[in-house]
Amino acid sequence: MLMQTMPLPQATDAEADAALARRAAMADVSAFEQLYRRHHRRVHGVIVRLVGQAGARAEDLTQEAFVRAWQALPAFRFESAVATWLHRLAVNTALMELRARRSRPWQEDDDDALDAVATPDTVGRAVLGRDLERAVASLPPRARAVLVLHDVEGWKHEEIAGELGMAVGSSKAQLHRARGLLRARIGETA
């Protein structure tokens, strides 16, 4: 009788991810595929926001982040949530792309591909989301990276400076610059 009134406990997302990660670490491909399906949108989204390209290159970087995850899973110590670890891998993959890009010419972003990034609830939010994504994508690469890492990902300027190889003051200046450019660009479309 007591069993009928008490619901069975459900595994949290973090617990489910941990169970999948443990199985994937033992070379269970189907478990890793489930992790991929659960997290690929978030991983792809952070990569797009950081590198500013929603086309084939962002897809390549998303795949690269998951390849690295597959390779690193056996050493994962479960000191953080799997989702947090995958997110950090995505950020690191995007930052490596930004560092490599310093020596390559800048390529324009594909605005049409940004439509696939935002999945808002309403039409109004969809338009705002696309406009904001486009405005962020149009920022200079380092300013965009600082803005995303600080305002979206919640990093401190010291962390950003260390990852991007700049002074803390430069990180703050890039953030100020990015916010000003963003305000101007959003104002132009409003």
Secondary structure, 3 states (H helix, E strand, C coil): CHHHHCCCCCCCHHHHHHHHHHHHHCCCHHHHHHHHHHHHHHHHHHHHHHHCCCCHHHHHHHHHHHHHHHHHHHHCCCCCCHHHHHHHHHHHHHHHHHHHHCCCCCCCCCHHHHCCCCCCCCHHHHHHHHHHHHHHHCCCHHHHHHHHHHHHCCCCHHHHHHHHCCCHHHHHHHHHHHHHHHHHHHHHHC
